[in-house]
């Protein structure tokens, strides 16, 4: 993959439960946390952001990535 963080961000936002079950066979919780830390802005919706951060033990949930206009 040319951009693994982008791929995982889309999975966290849009994959089905079955898709994520399969993906989690290949990715650890630390991998998912790293993907959240490096997620491009605008991919993960607020509900998915809160869900995955909570599921991965991140309390309080960190702020979502923000787009920066130059």
mmCIF file of the N, C-alpha and C atoms, coordinates in Angstrom:
data_MODEL
# 
_entry.id   MODEL 
# 
loop_
_atom_site.group_PDB 
_atom_site.id 
_atom_site.type_symbol 
_atom_site.label_atom_id 
_atom_site.label_alt_id 
_atom_site.label_comp_id 
_atom_site.label_asym_id 
_atom_site.label_entity_id 
_atom_site.label_seq_id 
_atom_site.pdbx_PDB_ins_code 
_atom_site.Cartn_x 
_atom_site.Cartn_y 
_atom_site.Cartn_z 
_atom_site.occupancy 
_atom_site.B_iso_or_equiv 
_atom_site.pdbx_formal_charge 
_atom_site.auth_seq_id 
_atom_site.auth_comp_id 
_atom_site.auth_asym_id 
_atom_site.auth_atom_id 
_atom_site.pdbx_PDB_model_num 
ATOM 1   N N  . UNK A 1 1  ? 0.835   -1.191  0.000  1.00 0.00 ? 1  UNK A N  1 
ATOM 2   C CA . UNK A 1 1  ? 0.000   0.000   0.000  1.00 0.00 ? 1  UNK A CA 1 
ATOM 3   C C  . UNK A 1 1  ? 0.872   1.243   0.000  1.00 0.00 ? 1  UNK A C  1 
ATOM 4   N N  . UNK A 1 2  ? 0.475   2.213   -0.765 1.00 0.00 ? 2  UNK A N  1 
ATOM 5   C CA . UNK A 1 2  ? 1.261   3.447   -0.797 1.00 0.00 ? 2  UNK A CA 1 
ATOM 6   C C  . UNK A 1 2  ? 0.968   4.331   0.414  1.00 0.00 ? 2  UNK A C  1 
ATOM 7   N N  . UNK A 1 3  ? -0.225  4.221   0.999  1.00 0.00 ? 3  UNK A N  1 
ATOM 8   C CA . UNK A 1 3  ? -0.569  5.026   2.172  1.00 0.00 ? 3  UNK A CA 1 
ATOM 9   C C  . UNK A 1 3  ? -1.415  4.183   3.121  1.00 0.00 ? 3  UNK A C  1 
ATOM 10  N N  . UNK A 1 4  ? -0.746  3.432   3.969  1.00 0.00 ? 4  UNK A N  1 
ATOM 11  C CA . UNK A 1 4  ? -1.444  2.517   4.883  1.00 0.00 ? 4  UNK A CA 1 
ATOM 12  C C  . UNK A 1 4  ? -2.341  3.262   5.865  1.00 0.00 ? 4  UNK A C  1 
ATOM 13  N N  . UNK A 1 5  ? -1.909  4.441   6.325  1.00 0.00 ? 5  UNK A N  1 
ATOM 14  C CA . UNK A 1 5  ? -2.733  5.189   7.269  1.00 0.00 ? 5  UNK A CA 1 
ATOM 15  C C  . UNK A 1 5  ? -4.056  5.597   6.626  1.00 0.00 ? 5  UNK A C  1 
ATOM 16  N N  . UNK A 1 6  ? -4.015  6.017   5.379  1.00 0.00 ? 6  UNK A N  1 
ATOM 17  C CA . UNK A 1 6  ? -5.239  6.398   4.668  1.00 0.00 ? 6  UNK A CA 1 
ATOM 18  C C  . UNK A 1 6  ? -6.155  5.178   4.505  1.00 0.00 ? 6  UNK A C  1 
ATOM 19  N N  . UNK A 1 7  ? -5.580  4.043   4.136  1.00 0.00 ? 7  UNK A N  1 
ATOM 20  C CA . UNK A 1 7  ? -6.358  2.817   3.974  1.00 0.00 ? 7  UNK A CA 1 
ATOM 21  C C  . UNK A 1 7  ? -7.072  2.448   5.276  1.00 0.00 ? 7  UNK A C  1 
ATOM 22  N N  . UNK A 1 8  ? -6.332  2.458   6.384  1.00 0.00 ? 8  UNK A N  1 
ATOM 23  C CA . UNK A 1 8  ? -6.931  2.090   7.669  1.00 0.00 ? 8  UNK A CA 1 
ATOM 24  C C  . UNK A 1 8  ? -7.960  3.128   8.095  1.00 0.00 ? 8  UNK A C  1 
ATOM 25  N N  . UNK A 1 9  ? -7.711  4.399   7.836  1.00 0.00 ? 9  UNK A N  1 
ATOM 26  C CA . UNK A 1 9  ? -8.690  5.437   8.177  1.00 0.00 ? 9  UNK A CA 1 
ATOM 27  C C  . UNK A 1 9  ? -10.012 5.185   7.455  1.00 0.00 ? 9  UNK A C  1 
ATOM 28  N N  . UNK A 1 10 ? -9.954  4.867   6.167  1.00 0.00 ? 10 UNK A N  1 
ATOM 29  C CA . UNK A 1 10 ? -11.187 4.549   5.441  1.00 0.00 ? 10 UNK A CA 1 
ATOM 30  C C  . UNK A 1 10 ? -11.851 3.305   6.014  1.00 0.00 ? 10 UNK A C  1 
ATOM 31  N N  . UNK A 1 11 ? -11.067 2.321   6.397  1.00 0.00 ? 11 UNK A N  1 
ATOM 32  C CA . UNK A 1 11 ? -11.637 1.105   6.992  1.00 0.00 ? 11 UNK A CA 1 
ATOM 33  C C  . UNK A 1 11 ? -12.336 1.434   8.309  1.00 0.00 ? 11 UNK A C  1 
ATOM 34  N N  . UNK A 1 12 ? -11.701 2.236   9.151  1.00 0.00 ? 12 UNK A N  1 
ATOM 35  C CA . UNK A 1 12 ? -12.302 2.595   10.436 1.00 0.00 ? 12 UNK A CA 1 
ATOM 36  C C  . UNK A 1 12 ? -13.612 3.355   10.246 1.00 0.00 ? 12 UNK A C  1 
ATOM 37  N N  . UNK A 1 13 ? -13.719 4.088   9.173  1.00 0.00 ? 13 UNK A N  1 
ATOM 38  C CA . UNK A 1 13 ? -14.920 4.882   8.926  1.00 0.00 ? 13 UNK A CA 1 
ATOM 39  C C  . UNK A 1 13 ? -16.012 4.116   8.186  1.00 0.00 ? 13 UNK A C  1 
ATOM 40  N N  . UNK A 1 14 ? -15.636 3.189   7.316  1.00 0.00 ? 14 UNK A N  1 
ATOM 41  C CA . UNK A 1 14 ? -16.634 2.640   6.402  1.00 0.00 ? 14 UNK A CA 1 
ATOM 42  C C  . UNK A 1 14 ? -16.743 1.119   6.348  1.00 0.00 ? 14 UNK A C  1 
ATOM 43  N N  . UNK A 1 15 ? -15.827 0.406   6.944  1.00 0.00 ? 15 UNK A N  1 
ATOM 44  C CA . UNK A 1 15 ? -15.839 -1.058  6.841  1.00 0.00 ? 15 UNK A CA 1 
ATOM 45  C C  . UNK A 1 15 ? -16.962 -1.659  7.686  1.00 0.00 ? 15 UNK A C  1 
ATOM 46  N N  . UNK A 1 16 ? -17.430 -2.806  7.256  1.00 0.00 ? 16 UNK A N  1 
ATOM 47  C CA . UNK A 1 16 ? -18.430 -3.542  8.028  1.00 0.00 ? 16 UNK A CA 1 
ATOM 48  C C  . UNK A 1 16 ? -17.750 -4.232  9.208  1.00 0.00 ? 16 UNK A C  1 
ATOM 49  N N  . UNK A 1 17 ? -18.568 -4.745  10.093 1.00 0.00 ? 17 UNK A N  1 
ATOM 50  C CA . UNK A 1 17 ? -18.026 -5.485  11.238 1.00 0.00 ? 17 UNK A CA 1 
ATOM 51  C C  . UNK A 1 17 ? -17.184 -6.667  10.759 1.00 0.00 ? 17 UNK A C  1 
ATOM 52  N N  . UNK A 1 18 ? -17.673 -7.364  9.749  1.00 0.00 ? 18 UNK A N  1 
ATOM 53  C CA . UNK A 1 18 ? -16.940 -8.515  9.209  1.00 0.00 ? 18 UNK A CA 1 
ATOM 54  C C  . UNK A 1 18 ? -15.616 -8.088  8.584  1.00 0.00 ? 18 UNK A C  1 
ATOM 55  N N  . UNK A 1 19 ? -15.626 -6.958  7.873  1.00 0.00 ? 19 UNK A N  1 
ATOM 56  C CA . UNK A 1 19 ? -14.390 -6.430  7.281  1.00 0.00 ? 19 UNK A CA 1 
ATOM 57  C C  . UNK A 1 19 ? -13.355 -6.126  8.367  1.00 0.00 ? 19 UNK A C  1 
ATOM 58  N N  . UNK A 1 20 ? -13.807 -5.471  9.431  1.00 0.00 ? 20 UNK A N  1 
ATOM 59  C CA . UNK A 1 20 ? -12.878 -5.096  10.500 1.00 0.00 ? 20 UNK A CA 1 
ATOM 60  C C  . UNK A 1 20 ? -12.389 -6.322  11.260 1.00 0.00 ? 20 UNK A C  1 
ATOM 61  N N  . UNK A 1 21 ? -13.238 -7.322  11.389 1.00 0.00 ? 21 UNK A N  1 
ATOM 62  C CA . UNK A 1 21 ? -12.820 -8.561  12.042 1.00 0.00 ? 21 UNK A CA 1 
ATOM 63  C C  . UNK A 1 21 ? -11.647 -9.177  11.274 1.00 0.00 ? 21 UNK A C  1 
ATOM 64  N N  . UNK A 1 22 ? -11.748 -9.184  9.961  1.00 0.00 ? 22 UNK A N  1 
ATOM 65  C CA . UNK A 1 22 ? -10.674 -9.705  9.120  1.00 0.00 ? 22 UNK A CA 1 
ATOM 66  C C  . UNK A 1 22 ? -9.426  -8.824  9.221  1.00 0.00 ? 22 UNK A C  1 
ATOM 67  N N  . UNK A 1 23 ? -9.610  -7.525  9.116  1.00 0.00 ? 23 UNK A N  1 
ATOM 68  C CA . UNK A 1 23 ? -8.479  -6.597  9.169  1.00 0.00 ? 23 UNK A CA 1 
ATOM 69  C C  . UNK A 1 23 ? -7.733  -6.697  10.498 1.00 0.00 ? 23 UNK A C  1 
ATOM 70  N N  . UNK A 1 24 ? -8.464  -6.926  11.577 1.00 0.00 ? 24 UNK A N  1 
ATOM 71  C CA . UNK A 1 24 ? -7.829  -6.997  12.896 1.00 0.00 ? 24 UNK A CA 1 
ATOM 72  C C  . UNK A 1 24 ? -6.996  -8.260  13.082 1.00 0.00 ? 24 UNK A C  1 
ATOM 73  N N  . UNK A 1 25 ? -7.139  -9.218  12.195 1.00 0.00 ? 25 UNK A N  1 
ATOM 74  C CA . UNK A 1 25 ? -6.234  -10.373 12.219 1.00 0.00 ? 25 UNK A CA 1 
ATOM 75  C C  . UNK A 1 25 ? -4.828  -9.956  11.791 1.00 0.00 ? 25 UNK A C  1 
ATOM 76  N N  . UNK A 1 26 ? -4.741  -8.874  11.030 1.00 0.00 ? 26 UNK A N  1 
ATOM 77  C CA . UNK A 1 26 ? -3.466  -8.416  10.488 1.00 0.00 ? 26 UNK A CA 1 
ATOM 78  C C  . UNK A 1 26 ? -2.908  -7.189  11.206 1.00 0.00 ? 26 UNK A C  1 
ATOM 79  N N  . UNK A 1 27 ? -3.763  -6.463  11.923 1.00 0.00 ? 27 UNK A N  1 
ATOM 80  C CA . UNK A 1 27 ? -3.344  -5.234  12.597 1.00 0.00 ? 27 UNK A CA 1 
ATOM 81  C C  . UNK A 1 27 ? -3.590  -5.336  14.095 1.00 0.00 ? 27 UNK A C  1 
ATOM 82  N N  . UNK A 1 28 ? -2.611  -4.932  14.877 1.00 0.00 ? 28 UNK A N  1 
ATOM 83  C CA . UNK A 1 28 ? -2.757  -4.921  16.334 1.00 0.00 ? 28 UNK A CA 1 
ATOM 84  C C  . UNK A 1 28 ? -3.485  -3.650  16.772 1.00 0.00 ? 28 UNK A C  1 
ATOM 85  N N  . UNK A 1 29 ? -3.864  -3.607  18.042 1.00 0.00 ? 29 UNK A N  1 
ATOM 86  C CA . UNK A 1 29 ? -4.460  -2.384  18.582 1.00 0.00 ? 29 UNK A CA 1 
ATOM 87  C C  . UNK A 1 29 ? -3.486  -1.217  18.460 1.00 0.00 ? 29 UNK A C  1 
ATOM 88  N N  . UNK A 1 30 ? -2.202  -1.477  18.669 1.00 0.00 ? 30 UNK A N  1 
ATOM 89  C CA . UNK A 1 30 ? -1.204  -0.408  18.517 1.00 0.00 ? 30 UNK A CA 1 
ATOM 90  C C  . UNK A 1 30 ? -1.149  0.098   17.078 1.00 0.00 ? 30 UNK A C  1 
ATOM 91  N N  . UNK A 1 31 ? -1.295  -0.795  16.113 1.00 0.00 ? 31 UNK A N  1 
ATOM 92  C CA . UNK A 1 31 ? -1.338  -0.380  14.706 1.00 0.00 ? 31 UNK A CA 1 
ATOM 93  C C  . UNK A 1 31 ? -2.538  0.528   14.455 1.00 0.00 ? 31 UNK A C  1 
ATOM 94  N N  . UNK A 1 32 ? -3.684  0.166   15.027 1.00 0.00 ? 32 UNK A N  1 
ATOM 95  C CA . UNK A 1 32 ? -4.886  0.977   14.840 1.00 0.00 ? 32 UNK A CA 1 
ATOM 96  C C  . UNK A 1 32 ? -4.742  2.333   15.519 1.00 0.00 ? 32 UNK A C  1 
ATOM 97  N N  . UNK A 1 33 ? -4.140  2.352   16.705 1.00 0.00 ? 33 UNK A N  1 
ATOM 98  C CA . UNK A 1 33 ? -3.899  3.637   17.379 1.00 0.00 ? 33 UNK A CA 1 
ATOM 99  C C  . UNK A 1 33 ? -2.975  4.525   16.548 1.00 0.00 ? 33 UNK A C  1 
ATOM 100 N N  . UNK A 1 34 ? -1.943  3.924   15.977 1.00 0.00 ? 34 UNK A N  1 
ATOM 101 C CA . UNK A 1 34 ? -1.019  4.691   15.132 1.00 0.00 ? 34 UNK A CA 1 
ATOM 102 C C  . UNK A 1 34 ? -1.739  5.230   13.897 1.00 0.00 ? 34 UNK A C  1 
ATOM 103 N N  . UNK A 1 35 ? -2.628  4.431   13.329 1.00 0.00 ? 35 UNK A N  1 
ATOM 104 C CA . UNK A 1 35 ? -3.403  4.888   12.172 1.00 0.00 ? 35 UNK A CA 1 
ATOM 105 C C  . UNK A 1 35 ? -4.313  6.049   12.561 1.00 0.00 ? 35 UNK A C  1 
ATOM 106 N N  . UNK A 1 36 ? -4.915  5.982   13.742 1.00 0.00 ? 36 UNK A N  1 
ATOM 107 C CA . UNK A 1 36 ? -5.741  7.099   14.204 1.00 0.00 ? 36 UNK A CA 1 
ATOM 108 C C  . UNK A 1 36 ? -4.893  8.352   14.406 1.00 0.00 ? 36 UNK A C  1 
ATOM 109 N N  . UNK A 1 37 ? -3.719  8.182   14.975 1.00 0.00 ? 37 UNK A N  1 
ATOM 110 C CA . UNK A 1 37 ? -2.830  9.331   15.202 1.00 0.00 ? 37 UNK A CA 1 
ATOM 111 C C  . UNK A 1 37 ? -2.395  9.988   13.898 1.00 0.00 ? 37 UNK A C  1 
ATOM 112 N N  . UNK A 1 38 ? -2.364  9.214   12.829 1.00 0.00 ? 38 UNK A N  1 
ATOM 113 C CA . UNK A 1 38 ? -1.881  9.721   11.540 1.00 0.00 ? 38 UNK A CA 1 
ATOM 114 C C  . UNK A 1 38 ? -2.967  9.784   10.473 1.00 0.00 ? 38 UNK A C  1 
ATOM 115 N N  . UNK A 1 39 ? -4.215  9.703   10.892 1.00 0.00 ? 39 UNK A N  1 
ATOM 116 C CA . UNK A 1 39 ? -5.325  9.719   9.933  1.00 0.00 ? 39 UNK A CA 1 
ATOM 117 C C  . UNK A 1 39 ? -5.400  11.070  9.224  1.00 0.00 ? 39 UNK A C  1 
ATOM 118 N N  . UNK A 1 40 ? -5.557  11.038  7.913  1.00 0.00 ? 40 UNK A N  1 
ATOM 119 C CA . UNK A 1 40 ? -5.743  12.296  7.197  1.00 0.00 ? 40 UNK A CA 1 
ATOM 120 C C  . UNK A 1 40 ? -7.075  12.928  7.603  1.00 0.00 ? 40 UNK A C  1 
ATOM 121 N N  . UNK A 1 41 ? -7.128  14.245  7.688  1.00 0.00 ? 41 UNK A N  1 
ATOM 122 C CA . UNK A 1 41 ? -8.385  14.896  8.048  1.00 0.00 ? 41 UNK A CA 1 
ATOM 123 C C  . UNK A 1 41 ? -9.466  14.655  7.001  1.00 0.00 ? 41 UNK A C  1 
ATOM 124 N N  . UNK A 1 42 ? -10.713 14.596  7.478  1.00 0.00 ? 42 UNK A N  1 
ATOM 125 C CA . UNK A 1 42 ? -11.850 14.501  6.571  1.00 0.00 ? 42 UNK A CA 1 
ATOM 126 C C  . UNK A 1 42 ? -12.273 13.098  6.191  1.00 0.00 ? 42 UNK A C  1 
ATOM 127 N N  . UNK A 1 43 ? -11.575 12.071  6.641  1.00 0.00 ? 43 UNK A N  1 
ATOM 128 C CA . UNK A 1 43 ? -11.937 10.701  6.268  1.00 0.00 ? 43 UNK A CA 1 
ATOM 129 C C  . UNK A 1 43 ? -12.822 10.062  7.328  1.00 0.00 ? 43 UNK A C  1 
ATOM 130 N N  . UNK A 1 44 ? -12.426 10.146  8.578  1.00 0.00 ? 44 UNK A N  1 
ATOM 131 C CA . UNK A 1 44 ? -13.172 9.495   9.656  1.00 0.00 ? 44 UNK A CA 1 
ATOM 132 C C  . UNK A 1 44 ? -14.216 10.464  10.203 1.00 0.00 ? 44 UNK A C  1 
ATOM 133 N N  . UNK A 1 45 ? -15.462 10.014  10.223 1.00 0.00 ? 45 UNK A N  1 
ATOM 134 C CA . UNK A 1 45 ? -16.556 10.843  10.743 1.00 0.00 ? 45 UNK A CA 1 
ATOM 135 C C  . UNK A 1 45 ? -16.491 10.873  12.278 1.00 0.00 ? 45 UNK A C  1 
ATOM 136 N N  . UNK A 1 46 ? -17.137 11.868  12.905 1.00 0.00 ? 46 UNK A N  1 
ATOM 137 C CA . UNK A 1 46 ? -17.053 12.002  14.363 1.00 0.00 ? 46 UNK A CA 1 
ATOM 138 C C  . UNK A 1 46 ? -17.514 10.757  15.136 1.00 0.00 ? 46 UNK A C  1 
ATOM 139 N N  . UNK A 1 47 ? -18.557 10.110  14.673 1.00 0.00 ? 47 UNK A N  1 
ATOM 140 C CA . UNK A 1 47 ? -19.051 8.918   15.379 1.00 0.00 ? 47 UNK A CA 1 
ATOM 141 C C  . UNK A 1 47 ? -18.011 7.790   15.346 1.00 0.00 ? 47 UNK A C  1 
ATOM 142 N N  . UNK A 1 48 ? -17.438 7.536   14.181 1.00 0.00 ? 48 UNK A N  1 
ATOM 143 C CA . UNK A 1 48 ? -16.419 6.491   14.056 1.00 0.00 ? 48 UNK A CA 1 
ATOM 144 C C  . UNK A 1 48 ? -15.170 6.859   14.846 1.00 0.00 ? 48 UNK A C  1 
ATOM 145 N N  . UNK A 1 49 ? -14.801 8.128   14.821 1.00 0.00 ? 49 UNK A N  1 
ATOM 146 C CA . UNK A 1 49 ? -13.643 8.601   15.573 1.00 0.00 ? 49 UNK A CA 1 
ATOM 147 C C  . UNK A 1 49 ? -13.824 8.310   17.067 1.00 0.00 ? 49 UNK A C  1 
ATOM 148 N N  . UNK A 1 50 ? -14.979 8.678   17.597 1.00 0.00 ? 50 UNK A N  1 
ATOM 149 C CA . UNK A 1 50 ? -15.255 8.442   19.016 1.00 0.00 ? 50 UNK A CA 1 
ATOM 150 C C  . UNK A 1 50 ? -15.291 6.944   19.322 1.00 0.00 ? 50 UNK A C  1 
ATOM 151 N N  . UNK A 1 51 ? -15.938 6.166   18.465 1.00 0.00 ? 51 UNK A N  1 
ATOM 152 C CA . UNK A 1 51 ? -16.056 4.724   18.682 1.00 0.00 ? 51 UNK A CA 1 
ATOM 153 C C  . UNK A 1 51 ? -14.689 4.052   18.737 1.00 0.00 ? 51 UNK A C  1 
ATOM 154 N N  . UNK A 1 52 ? -13.859 4.281   17.719 1.00 0.00 ? 52 UNK A N  1 
ATOM 155 C CA . UNK A 1 52 ? -12.586 3.565   17.649 1.00 0.00 ? 52 UNK A CA 1 
ATOM 156 C C  . UNK A 1 52 ? -11.608 4.018   18.718 1.00 0.00 ? 52 UNK A C  1 
ATOM 157 N N  . UNK A 1 53 ? -11.589 5.294   19.019 1.00 0.00 ? 53 UNK A N  1 
ATOM 158 C CA . UNK A 1 53 ? -10.712 5.752   20.092 1.00 0.00 ? 53 UNK A CA 1 
ATOM 159 C C  . UNK A 1 53 ? -11.148 5.162   21.427 1.00 0.00 ? 53 UNK A C  1 
ATOM 160 N N  . UNK A 1 54 ? -12.451 5.125   21.678 1.00 0.00 ? 54 UNK A N  1 
ATOM 161 C CA . UNK A 1 54 ? -12.956 4.522   22.916 1.00 0.00 ? 54 UNK A CA 1 
ATOM 162 C C  . UNK A 1 54 ? -12.663 3.033   22.960 1.00 0.00 ? 54 UNK A C  1 
ATOM 163 N N  . UNK A 1 55 ? -12.901 2.348   21.851 1.00 0.00 ? 55 UNK A N  1 
ATOM 164 C CA . UNK A 1 55 ? -12.672 0.900   21.781 1.00 0.00 ? 55 UNK A CA 1 
ATOM 165 C C  . UNK A 1 55 ? -11.204 0.561   22.033 1.00 0.00 ? 55 UNK A C  1 
ATOM 166 N N  . UNK A 1 56 ? -10.318 1.461   21.650 1.00 0.00 ? 56 UNK A N  1 
ATOM 167 C CA . UNK A 1 56 ? -8.885  1.236   21.816 1.00 0.00 ? 56 UNK A CA 1 
ATOM 168 C C  . UNK A 1 56 ? -8.348  1.821   23.124 1.00 0.00 ? 56 UNK A C  1 
ATOM 169 N N  . UNK A 1 57 ? -9.264  2.196   24.035 1.00 0.00 ? 57 UNK A N  1 
ATOM 170 C CA . UNK A 1 57 ? -8.872  2.626   25.371 1.00 0.00 ? 57 UNK A CA 1 
ATOM 171 C C  . UNK A 1 57 ? -8.330  4.025   25.479 1.00 0.00 ? 57 UNK A C  1 
ATOM 172 N N  . UNK A 1 58 ? -8.726  4.893   24.589 1.00 0.00 ? 58 UNK A N  1 
ATOM 173 C CA . UNK A 1 58 ? -8.217  6.267   24.627 1.00 0.00 ? 58 UNK A CA 1 
ATOM 174 C C  . UNK A 1 58 ? -9.270  7.171   25.250 1.00 0.00 ? 58 UNK A C  1 
ATOM 175 N N  . UNK A 1 59 ? -9.051  7.488   26.532 1.00 0.00 ? 59 UNK A N  1 
ATOM 176 C CA . UNK A 1 59 ? -9.960  8.352   27.281 1.00 0.00 ? 59 UNK A CA 1 
ATOM 177 C C  . UNK A 1 59 ? -9.151  9.490   27.861 1.00 0.00 ? 59 UNK A C  1 
ATOM 178 N N  . UNK A 1 60 ? -9.546  10.724  27.688 1.00 0.00 ? 60 UNK A N  1 
ATOM 179 C CA . UNK A 1 60 ? -10.636 11.137  26.806 1.00 0.00 ? 60 UNK A CA 1 
ATOM 180 C C  . UNK A 1 60 ? -10.231 10.973  25.343 1.00 0.00 ? 60 UNK A C  1 
ATOM 181 N N  . UNK A 1 61 ? -11.239 10.953  24.507 1.00 0.00 ? 61 UNK A N  1 
ATOM 182 C CA . UNK A 1 61 ? -10.989 10.819  23.068 1.00 0.00 ? 61 UNK A CA 1 
ATOM 183 C C  . UNK A 1 61 ? -10.254 12.069  22.586 1.00 0.00 ? 61 UNK A C  1 
ATOM 184 N N  . UNK A 1 62 ? -9.137  11.898  21.880 1.00 0.00 ? 62 UNK A N  1 
ATOM 185 C CA . UNK A 1 62 ? -8.401  13.064  21.376 1.00 0.00 ? 62 UNK A CA 1 
ATOM 186 C C  . UNK A 1 62 ? -9.194  13.790  20.289 1.00 0.00 ? 62 UNK A C  1 
ATOM 187 N N  . UNK A 1 63 ? -8.840  15.036  20.030 1.00 0.00 ? 63 UNK A N  1 
ATOM 188 C CA . UNK A 1 63 ? -9.532  15.777  18.970 1.00 0.00 ? 63 UNK A CA 1 
ATOM 189 C C  . UNK A 1 63 ? -9.301  15.134  17.606 1.00 0.00 ? 63 UNK A C  1 
ATOM 190 N N  . UNK A 1 64 ? -10.293 15.293  16.750 1.00 0.00 ? 64 UNK A N  1 
ATOM 191 C CA . UNK A 1 64 ? -10.187 14.768  15.384 1.00 0.00 ? 64 UNK A CA 1 
ATOM 192 C C  . UNK A 1 64 ? -9.148  15.564  14.599 1.00 0.00 ? 64 UNK A C  1 
ATOM 193 N N  . UNK A 1 65 ? -8.574  14.937  13.573 1.00 0.00 ? 65 UNK A N  1 
ATOM 194 C CA . UNK A 1 65 ? -7.651  15.682  12.704 1.00 0.00 ? 65 UNK A CA 1 
ATOM 195 C C  . UNK A 1 65 ? -8.399  16.829  12.018 1.00 0.00 ? 65 UNK A C  1 
ATOM 196 N N  . UNK A 1 66 ? -7.742  17.950  11.902 1.00 0.00 ? 66 UNK A N  1 
ATOM 197 C CA . UNK A 1 66 ? -8.377  19.116  11.278 1.00 0.00 ? 66 UNK A CA 1 
ATOM 198 C C  . UNK A 1 66 ? -7.693  19.448  9.969  1.00 0.00 ? 66 UNK A C  1 
ATOM 199 N N  . UNK A 1 67 ? -8.503  19.873  9.035  1.00 0.00 ? 67 UNK A N  1 
ATOM 200 C CA . UNK A 1 67 ? -7.952  20.341  7.761  1.00 0.00 ? 67 UNK A CA 1 
ATOM 201 C C  . UNK A 1 67 ? -7.323  21.703  7.967  1.00 0.00 ? 67 UNK A C  1 
ATOM 202 N N  . UNK A 1 68 ? -6.217  21.919  7.294  1.00 0.00 ? 68 UNK A N  1 
ATOM 203 C CA . UNK A 1 68 ? -5.561  23.217  7.367  1.00 0.00 ? 68 UNK A CA 1 
ATOM 204 C C  . UNK A 1 68 ? -5.504  23.810  5.973  1.00 0.00 ? 68 UNK A C  1 
ATOM 205 N N  . UNK A 1 69 ? -6.060  24.978  5.855  1.00 0.00 ? 69 UNK A N  1 
ATOM 206 C CA . UNK A 1 69 ? -6.023  25.681  4.575  1.00 0.00 ? 69 UNK A CA 1 
ATOM 207 C C  . UNK A 1 69 ? -4.821  26.604  4.567  1.00 0.00 ? 69 UNK A C  1 
ATOM 208 N N  . UNK A 1 70 ? -4.037  26.482  3.546  1.00 0.00 ? 70 UNK A N  1 
ATOM 209 C CA . UNK A 1 70 ? -2.841  27.327  3.451  1.00 0.00 ? 70 UNK A CA 1 
ATOM 210 C C  . UNK A 1 70 ? -3.130  28.601  2.715  1.00 0.00 ? 70 UNK A C  1 
# 
